[in-house]
Amino acid sequence: MDTLRLLILPGSARTGALSGRLAAFAARAAGQQGLQARVFDLRALDLPLYDGDLEAAHGVPVGALALQAALLESDAVLLVTPEYNGFPTPLVINAFDWLSRIPASEQHPAGLAATANKPVALLSTSPGPLGGLRAMNTLRQYLQMAFAMLVVPQQYALGRAHEAFDEQGALADVRAAQSVQGVLDALSNLARALRQV
């Protein structure tokens, strides 16, 4: 069977972001599991804040098309979100808002075609004790309802994330590492099952 292609989306692109550190750890764990993991930088898409007038004047930015292409090339998605005031980051929401505006053409399908029935799993991080759980649960609803993605029930919120990593970037707590592995297992199992449908 072909190797599963996993697209990993950190919800923050700032230097040293905890979500980026957890995404990197998950990518290594996925690779050890035999998945082909790709960590994708949403900030590099250089997407402006969604604006209907901007869209009417210039169309959908090429960065949104790059995100669509990455989604179409993947078998599954892992989204790692921090929590901003109890919600997912504007970086994530804005990227997906632009994605939803891509019209179908001869070159590519509509933006929502890239997400429909696509398996996705969620991790979150926060220095606080809840680990970004509120943002993750909001993101679950957003991806399911607006983008028809198949969000696996398993998820993991890494609390006290600023203290969770060792010098090599691994999770110091074995139970935390096992929880991330459990999410990856659930995601890969769903993606493999969908390949057989």
N, C-alpha and C positions, 0 to 999 in steps of 0.2 A: 504494500500500500504506500502511496506517495506520502511524503512528509507533510504534516500539517503546518500551514503558514499562519503564524500568530502575529497580529499587529498590536503593539503595546503603545498606548497613548497616555503619557504623563500629563496630568492636568495643570501642572505649573512648569514653566521653562526657566525660572530664575536660577541663578547659580546656587548650587547646594540645596535645591528644593527637596524636601523630604519625599514628596511623591516621585520625584525623579530618581532618588536613591532606591525606593522600593521598586520602581519600575525596572531599574537595572538589576536588582536582585532577582526579580521575577523572570527577567530575560535569561539570566544565567541558569536558573532552576528549570526553565522551559527547555533550554538547550540540552541540559543533562537528561531531560525526559524524552529527548528526540524530536522536539518541535523546532521549527525554523522561526526564530523570534526576531522581530524588527521593531526597535524602539523608534517612534516617529515624533519629531519635534513640531508641535502645532504652531509655535511662534515663528518658525521658519517659513510658514505659509504666507506671512506678512499680510494677513487679512485685515482690512479696515473694519471698524464697528459697523454692523449691518445697518444699512440705510436704504430705504426704498427708492429715494430719489437718485442715490448713487448707482443703484442697480439699474434703474431706468435709463440713466445717462451712459453707463459704461458696461452694463452686463455683469455677469458673475465673475469675480476675480479668478485668475488662473490658480491661485492657491487653493481655492475650493475644489477645482478640478483635480489637483494633485492629491488632496485628501480622498476624493472619490476613487481615484485610481488605486490608491493604497488599500482602500476598503475592498474594492473589487478583486484585488490580487490576494486578499487574505481569506483564510478559512474561518478565522475566529478573531475576536478583539478582546483585549484586556485593557480596561480603562482604570487608571490609578488617580484618584482625585484627592486633593487637599480640601479643606473647608474654609470658605470665605464668608464670615458672618452667617454660618449655618447652611450655606448653599455651595454648589459647585462653582468653579472659577469661571469668570467671563471668557477666558481663553477657550475653554471647552464649549460653552454654550454658543459663543459667537461663531466658532468653526462649524458646528453642526447646523446653526441657523443658515449660514451661507450654503452649506451642503444641500439643505432642503430646497434651495432656490434654483438649483441646476435643472434646466429644462432638458428633455430628451432631444437628441439630435442624431444624425447619421454617424457621428463620431463616438457617442457615448449615450448610455441610458440616462433617465432622470436621476437626480441626486438620491431620492428616496429608494430607488431600485438597488443602490449599493448597500443599504442597511436592512432592507426587508428580509426577515427570517435569518439574519446574520447572528450567530451565537456570540454573546458578549458576557464577560464576567467583570466584577467590580472589586477593587481594593480601595482603601482610603487611608489617609495619614493625617495625624494632628499631634501637636505637642500636648494637647489636652487628653484627659482620660478616656473620652469617648472615641478618639481616633478618627474623627471625621464622619461618624456614622450618619449624621443628619444629611450631610451633602451626598453621601452615597445613596441613601434611600430616595432623595429627591431625584438624583440622576437615574436611578432605576425606573422611576415613573416616567421621566422625560424620554428615555430611550425606548421604553416599551410602547408608550402611547403615541408619541409623535413620529417615531422612526421604525416601528414594528420590529424592533430587534428582540431576539430571544435571550433574555437575561437569565442566567442560571441562578437557582436559589442560593447557592453557596456564595458567600462573600466574607470579606475580612476587613475589619477596621483596626489599624495599628495605632494604639494609643501610646503616649509618651514617645513618639517616634523620634524625637531629637536625641533620645538616649538608647535607641533600639539597635543601632548598627555598630559593628566592631570596626577596626581600622581597615579591614579588607572590604568593607561594604556588605558583609553578611549580617543577617539577623542574629543577634547574640542569644536570644531566647529560642530554644529548640521548638517550643510549642508554637511560637509565632511563625517560624519557618515551616512547620508542618501545616499550619493553617493556610499559608500561601500555597503550599503544594496541593492541599485539598481543593482549593479554588481552581488551580490549574488542571487538576485531574478531572474535575466536573466539567470544565470548559472543553477540554480535549475529548472527553467521552461524548459530549453532545455533538461536537463538530464531526467526529467520526461516524456517529449514528446518522447524522444528516447526509453524509456522503453516500449512504447506502439507500436513501429514500428514492 
